[in-house]
Amino acid sequence: MARALALARRGRFTTAPNPMVGAVVVRAGEIVGSGWHRRAGGEHAEAMALSAAGDLAVGATVYVTLEPCNHHGRTPPCARGILEAGVERVVFAHGDPNPEVTGGGAERLRAAGLRVEGGLLAEQAIEMNVAFLTGVLHRRPAVTLKWAMSLDGRIATASGDSQWISSPRGRQWALELREEHQAIVVGSGTALADDPRLNRRLDRAEGPIVRVVLDRRLRLSPRARMFEVDGPVVVYTEAPRGGQAAATPKWVDRRDRLGEAGAEVVVLEVVAPAAVVADLAGRGVANVLVEGGAAVLEAFAFSGVWDRAAVCCAPVLIGGAEAPGPLGGAGAEKLADGWRLDRLRVRRRASDVILVGYRQGCLPELSRSVAG
């Protein structure tokens, strides 16, 4: 199963909104076929592994990171392919919460006389597919909060200088995160201060990332650098008091100029995390990377609309009472009101330390819903 998980992760840049899935066919203790799901609409992992195994699949065991499907979508049902191949045993990591699949694949295989087992390395498989599982179970994109900070918890100096806190290797890690996500979110303050392009640059994912700016007052410039590169830009704003019917000529002009520059301006009743991710879910976005600034990160953190925090901590001390931290606002009044992280991972990128953890309770919630 560890091998199947490693294969599944090869699809981390290309499978969304589908899950990452890997499969291995084992006969007499030897791997005779393997495969992974490469992109949405493409061949499933089980089908690829069985094809590689050929006649050696007869009497073999299939290890797969997700319960085999039993419905006909863009590809035939994997459960049927397993039966036709003559497999005797199937071991999967966790169940598929998709209403078209849940329990159906395992039940069909058991009814046909195969030995079927679930739950092997389930925690690792669930963590790998948080975006897919969150989309199916919670009907929203999975949200990652990301920032770079100094060792004393600053994201910039008091004067606003922030480039660059992290090392070149740390910035490479940040670009890799963009490849794994379908949308990136910043506030208008960050867009104005840094004038970022917010684009993908490593050519690992297919297609452009959706650039999102939270801009209640329509401050974003139509000459911003993000309009210089291809890809969608969505600006979320609020209507003037009294609704769009009360919009001033100045507000209408700003909206229209952004539209002419290439942005889609979406007017929400309130620009809040829940409303933003709900709209992105309607656009088919499976996962969202929130890059800042401090006010936006704080809004997401204390709304509870997030799943993972990814932090690059650099070995530099900035100091200064006025130097901003990663989360703005008043913050938690008591420690009990703060958000704790589960399953924290720590690793190095050159001189930087990378910390990645999940919102407390996030993974157990998913685990209970997909128990094998």
C-alpha positions as CSV (number, residue, x, y, z in Angstrom):
1,M,0.0,0.0,0.0
2,A,2.9,2.3,0.7
3,R,4.0,1.8,-3.0
4,A,0.4,2.6,-4.1
5,L,0.4,5.8,-2.1
6,A,3.7,6.9,-3.6
7,L,2.3,6.3,-7.1
8,A,-0.9,8.2,-6.3
9,R,1.1,11.3,-5.3
10,R,2.5,11.5,-8.8
11,G,-0.9,13.0,-9.8
12,R,-0.9,15.8,-7.2
13,F,-0.6,18.5,-9.8
14,T,-3.1,17.1,-12.4
15,T,-5.9,15.1,-11.0
16,A,-8.1,17.8,-9.3
17,P,-11.0,17.7,-8.8
18,N,-10.6,13.9,-8.9
19,P,-8.7,12.2,-6.1
20,M,-5.1,11.0,-6.3
21,V,-5.2,7.2,-6.6
22,G,-2.5,4.6,-6.9
23,A,-2.8,0.8,-7.4
24,V,-0.5,-2.2,-7.2
25,V,-1.1,-5.8,-8.3
26,V,0.7,-8.4,-6.3
27,R,1.1,-12.1,-7.0
28,A,3.1,-14.5,-5.0
29,G,4.8,-11.7,-3.2
30,E,5.9,-9.8,-6.3
31,I,4.5,-6.6,-7.9
32,V,3.3,-7.6,-11.3
33,G,1.5,-4.4,-12.3
34,S,1.1,-0.8,-11.0
35,G,-0.6,2.4,-12.0
36,W,-1.9,5.8,-10.9
37,H,-4.7,8.2,-11.9
38,R,-2.9,10.9,-14.0
39,R,-5.7,13.4,-14.7
40,A,-9.4,13.9,-14.4
41,G,-11.2,11.9,-17.1
42,G,-8.2,9.7,-17.7
43,E,-7.6,6.0,-17.0
44,H,-8.1,5.0,-13.3
45,A,-5.3,3.5,-11.3
46,E,-6.8,0.0,-11.1
47,A,-7.3,-0.2,-14.8
48,M,-3.7,0.8,-15.5
49,A,-2.3,-1.6,-13.0
50,L,-4.4,-4.5,-14.2
51,S,-3.5,-3.8,-17.8
52,A,0.2,-3.8,-16.8
53,A,-0.3,-7.1,-15.0
54,G,-2.1,-8.8,-17.8
55,D,-2.8,-12.5,-17.2
56,L,-0.7,-12.4,-14.0
57,A,-3.6,-10.6,-12.3
58,V,-5.5,-13.9,-12.1
59,G,-5.5,-15.0,-8.4
60,A,-3.6,-11.8,-7.4
61,T,-4.2,-9.1,-4.8
62,V,-4.9,-5.5,-5.7
63,Y,-3.8,-2.8,-3.3
64,V,-5.5,0.5,-4.1
65,T,-5.6,3.7,-2.1
66,L,-9.3,4.3,-2.6
67,E,-12.3,2.0,-2.7
68,P,-12.8,0.8,-6.3
69,C,-15.7,2.6,-8.0
70,N,-18.8,0.7,-9.2
71,H,-20.4,3.3,-11.4
72,H,-19.8,4.3,-15.1
73,G,-18.6,7.9,-15.4
74,R,-16.1,9.0,-18.0
75,T,-14.4,5.6,-17.5
76,P,-15.8,2.1,-16.9
77,P,-16.3,0.9,-13.3
78,C,-13.1,-0.4,-11.7
79,A,-15.0,-3.1,-9.7
80,R,-16.0,-4.7,-13.0
81,G,-12.5,-4.6,-14.3
82,I,-11.2,-6.3,-11.2
83,L,-13.7,-9.0,-11.5
84,E,-13.0,-9.6,-15.2
85,A,-9.2,-9.8,-14.4
86,G,-9.7,-12.7,-12.1
87,V,-8.3,-11.0,-9.0
88,E,-8.9,-12.9,-5.7
89,R,-8.3,-10.2,-3.1
90,V,-8.6,-6.4,-2.9
91,V,-7.2,-4.2,-0.1
92,F,-8.0,-0.5,-0.1
93,A,-7.0,2.4,2.2
94,H,-10.4,4.0,2.8
95,G,-13.9,4.2,1.4
96,D,-15.1,6.7,-1.3
97,P,-17.6,9.1,0.1
98,N,-19.0,9.9,-3.4
99,P,-22.7,9.0,-3.2
100,E,-22.4,7.1,-6.5
101,V,-19.6,4.9,-5.0
102,T,-20.0,4.6,-1.2
103,G,-19.7,1.0,-0.3
104,G,-20.9,-0.1,-3.8
105,G,-17.5,-1.2,-5.1
106,A,-16.5,-3.2,-2.0
107,E,-20.0,-4.7,-1.8
108,R,-20.0,-5.8,-5.4
109,L,-16.6,-7.4,-5.0
110,R,-17.5,-9.2,-1.8
111,A,-20.8,-10.4,-3.4
112,A,-18.7,-12.0,-6.2
113,G,-16.7,-13.9,-3.7
114,L,-13.5,-11.8,-3.5
115,R,-11.8,-11.1,-0.2
116,V,-12.0,-7.4,0.4
117,E,-10.3,-5.4,3.2
118,G,-10.3,-1.7,4.0
119,G,-8.4,0.6,6.3
120,L,-4.8,-0.1,5.4
121,L,-2.7,3.1,5.8
122,A,-6.0,5.0,5.8
123,E,-4.6,8.1,7.6
124,Q,-1.9,8.7,5.0
125,A,-4.4,8.3,2.2
126,I,-7.0,10.6,3.8
127,E,-4.3,13.3,4.3
128,M,-3.2,13.0,0.7
129,N,-6.8,13.6,-0.6
130,V,-8.1,16.2,1.8
131,A,-9.2,18.4,-1.2
132,F,-11.2,15.7,-2.8
133,L,-12.8,14.5,0.4
134,T,-13.6,18.0,1.6
135,G,-15.3,18.8,-1.7
136,V,-17.5,15.7,-1.5
137,L,-18.3,15.8,2.2
138,H,-18.4,19.5,3.0
139,R,-19.4,20.8,-0.5
140,R,-16.6,23.4,-0.5
141,P,-12.9,23.6,-1.7
142,A,-10.2,22.6,0.8
143,V,-8.4,25.8,2.0
144,T,-4.7,26.1,2.8
145,L,-3.5,29.2,4.7
146,K,0.1,30.0,3.7
147,W,2.6,32.6,4.8
148,A,6.3,33.2,5.2
149,M,7.6,34.7,8.4
150,S,10.7,35.5,10.5
151,L,11.7,33.5,13.5
152,D,10.1,36.1,15.7
153,G,6.8,35.8,13.8
154,R,6.9,38.9,11.5
155,I,5.8,38.9,7.8
156,A,7.4,42.3,7.1
157,T,9.3,45.1,8.7
158,A,7.4,48.0,10.3
159,S,8.0,49.9,7.0
160,G,6.4,47.2,5.0
161,D,9.5,45.6,3.5
162,S,8.8,41.8,3.0
163,Q,10.9,40.7,0.0
164,W,12.4,38.4,0.7
165,I,12.0,36.9,4.2
166,S,12.4,33.3,2.9
167,S,15.3,31.8,1.0
168,P,15.2,31.0,-2.7
169,R,14.5,27.3,-1.8
170,G,11.7,28.5,0.5
171,R,10.2,30.5,-2.4
172,Q,10.4,27.5,-4.6
173,W,8.3,25.6,-2.1
174,A,5.7,28.4,-2.2
175,L,5.6,28.1,-6.0
176,E,5.1,24.3,-5.7
177,L,2.1,25.0,-3.5
178,R,0.6,27.1,-6.3
179,E,0.9,24.2,-8.6
180,E,-1.1,22.0,-6.2
181,H,-4.0,24.5,-5.9
182,Q,-6.6,25.6,-8.3
183,A,-7.1,29.1,-6.9
184,I,-5.0,31.6,-5.0
185,V,-6.5,34.3,-2.7
186,V,-5.1,37.7,-1.6
187,G,-6.6,40.8,-0.2
188,S,-6.6,44.2,-1.9
189,G,-3.9,45.5,0.5
190,T,-1.4,42.8,-0.6
191,A,-2.4,43.3,-4.3
192,L,-1.7,47.0,-4.0
193,A,1.5,46.7,-1.9
194,D,3.2,43.9,-3.7
195,D,1.6,44.1,-7.2
196,P,2.0,40.3,-7.6
197,R,1.2,38.3,-10.7
198,L,0.0,35.3,-8.6
199,N,0.6,33.0,-11.5
200,R,2.0,29.5,-11.8
201,R,5.6,29.3,-13.0
202,L,6.8,25.7,-12.7
203,D,4.6,24.2,-15.6
204,R,3.6,21.2,-13.5
205,A,-0.1,21.7,-13.3
206,E,-2.4,21.9,-16.3
207,G,-3.9,25.2,-17.0
208,P,-3.7,28.5,-15.2
209,I,-4.6,29.1,-11.6
210,V,-7.6,31.2,-10.7
211,R,-6.3,34.5,-9.2
212,V,-8.7,35.9,-6.5
213,V,-8.6,39.3,-4.9
214,L,-10.9,40.3,-2.0
215,D,-11.5,43.9,-2.6
216,R,-14.5,45.4,-0.8
217,R,-13.8,49.0,-2.1
218,L,-12.6,48.1,-5.6
219,R,-9.1,49.5,-5.0
220,L,-7.3,47.1,-7.4
221,S,-5.7,48.8,-10.3
222,P,-6.7,47.8,-13.8
223,R,-3.0,48.2,-14.6
224,A,-1.9,45.6,-12.0
225,R,0.7,43.1,-13.1
226,M,-1.7,40.1,-12.6
227,F,-3.5,41.3,-15.8
228,E,-0.2,40.9,-17.8
229,V,-0.4,37.1,-17.6
230,D,-3.0,34.7,-18.9
231,G,-5.6,33.2,-16.6
232,P,-8.7,34.2,-14.9
233,V,-8.9,36.9,-12.3
234,V,-11.9,37.1,-10.0
235,V,-12.5,40.2,-7.8
236,Y,-14.9,39.8,-4.9
237,T,-16.4,43.1,-3.8
238,E,-19.5,44.5,-2.0
239,A,-22.2,46.7,-3.4
240,P,-22.4,50.3,-2.1
241,R,-24.8,50.8,0.7
242,G,-28.3,50.5,-0.7
243,G,-27.3,47.9,-3.2
244,Q,-26.1,48.1,-6.8
245,A,-29.0,50.4,-7.6
246,A,-27.3,53.0,-5.4
247,A,-23.9,52.6,-7.0
248,T,-22.1,55.8,-7.6
249,P,-20.6,56.7,-11.1
250,K,-17.2,56.3,-9.5
251,W,-17.9,52.8,-8.2
252,V,-19.4,51.8,-11.6
253,D,-16.3,53.2,-13.4
254,R,-14.0,51.2,-11.2
255,R,-16.0,48.0,-11.8
256,D,-16.1,48.5,-15.5
257,R,-12.4,49.3,-15.8
258,L,-11.5,46.1,-13.9
259,G,-13.8,44.2,-16.3
260,E,-12.1,45.7,-19.3
261,A,-8.7,44.7,-17.8
262,G,-9.8,41.1,-17.7
263,A,-11.3,40.6,-14.2
264,E,-14.6,39.1,-13.4
265,V,-16.1,41.3,-10.7
266,V,-18.4,39.4,-8.4
267,V,-20.6,41.4,-6.0
268,L,-21.3,39.7,-2.7
269,E,-23.5,40.8,0.1
270,V,-20.5,40.5,2.4
271,V,-16.9,39.6,1.3
272,A,-16.4,36.8,3.8
273,P,-14.6,33.5,3.6
274,A,-17.7,31.3,3.6
275,A,-19.3,33.3,0.7
276,V,-16.0,33.4,-1.3
277,V,-15.4,29.6,-1.1
278,A,-19.0,28.9,-1.8
279,D,-18.7,30.8,-5.1
280,L,-15.5,29.1,-5.9
281,A,-17.0,25.8,-5.3
282,G,-19.7,26.7,-7.9
283,R,-16.9,27.3,-10.3
284,G,-15.5,23.7,-9.8
285,V,-12.5,24.8,-7.7
286,A,-11.3,21.9,-5.5
287,N,-8.7,23.6,-3.4
288,V,-7.7,27.2,-2.5
289,L,-4.4,28.7,-1.4
290,V,-4.8,31.8,0.8
291,E,-1.6,33.8,0.7
292,G,-2.5,36.9,2.6
293,G,-2.3,39.5,3.8
294,A,-2.7,39.5,7.6
295,A,-6.3,40.6,7.5
296,V,-7.4,38.0,5.0
297,L,-5.5,35.2,6.8
298,E,-7.1,36.3,10.1
299,A,-10.6,36.3,8.5
300,F,-10.2,32.8,7.2
301,A,-8.5,31.5,10.4
302,F,-11.2,32.7,12.8
303,S,-14.1,31.8,10.4
304,G,-13.0,28.2,10.6
305,V,-13.2,28.0,6.8
306,W,-9.8,26.4,6.4
307,D,-8.2,23.0,6.6
308,R,-4.4,23.3,6.6
309,A,-1.7,25.9,7.5
310,A,1.6,25.9,5.6
311,V,4.3,28.2,6.9
312,C,7.8,29.0,5.8
313,C,9.9,30.2,8.8
314,A,13.2,31.9,8.0
315,P,16.1,32.2,10.4
316,V,16.0,36.0,10.7
317,L,14.9,38.3,13.5
318,I,13.0,41.5,12.5
319,G,11.6,42.9,15.7
320,G,9.6,46.1,16.2
321,A,6.3,46.4,17.8
322,E,4.8,47.8,14.6
323,A,6.1,45.0,12.4
324,P,3.1,42.9,11.3
325,G,2.5,39.3,12.1
326,P,0.8,36.7,9.8
327,L,-2.7,37.1,11.4
328,G,-4.2,40.6,11.8
329,G,-7.1,41.7,13.8
330,A,-7.6,41.5,17.6
331,G,-6.8,37.8,17.7
332,A,-8.0,35.3,20.2
333,E,-8.8,36.6,23.7
334,K,-7.9,33.3,25.3
335,L,-5.7,30.5,24.3
336,A,-8.7,28.2,24.2
337,D,-10.2,30.4,21.5
338,G,-7.2,29.9,19.2
339,W,-6.9,27.2,16.5
340,R,-4.6,24.3,17.2
341,L,-3.0,22.1,14.5
342,D,-3.0,18.3,14.2
343,R,-0.4,16.2,12.5
344,L,2.2,18.9,12.2
345,R,5.0,18.1,9.8
346,V,8.4,19.9,10.0
347,R,11.1,19.8,7.3
348,R,13.9,21.9,6.0
349,R,14.3,23.9,2.7
350,A,17.9,25.2,2.8
351,S,18.0,27.5,5.8
352,D,14.2,27.7,6.1
353,V,11.9,25.5,8.2
354,I,8.7,24.4,6.6
355,L,5.7,23.7,8.9
356,V,2.5,22.1,7.7
357,G,-0.4,21.1,9.9
358,Y,-4.1,20.6,9.8
359,R,-6.9,22.4,11.6
360,Q,-7.6,20.4,14.8
361,G,-10.4,18.0,14.0
362,C,-10.2,18.3,10.2
363,L,-8.7,14.9,9.5
364,P,-10.8,12.9,12.1
365,E,-13.9,14.4,10.6
366,L,-13.0,13.1,7.2
367,S,-11.8,9.7,8.7
368,R,-15.2,9.0,10.3
369,S,-16.9,9.6,7.0
370,V,-14.7,7.3,4.9
371,A,-14.0,4.4,7.3
372,G,-13.2,1.3,5.2
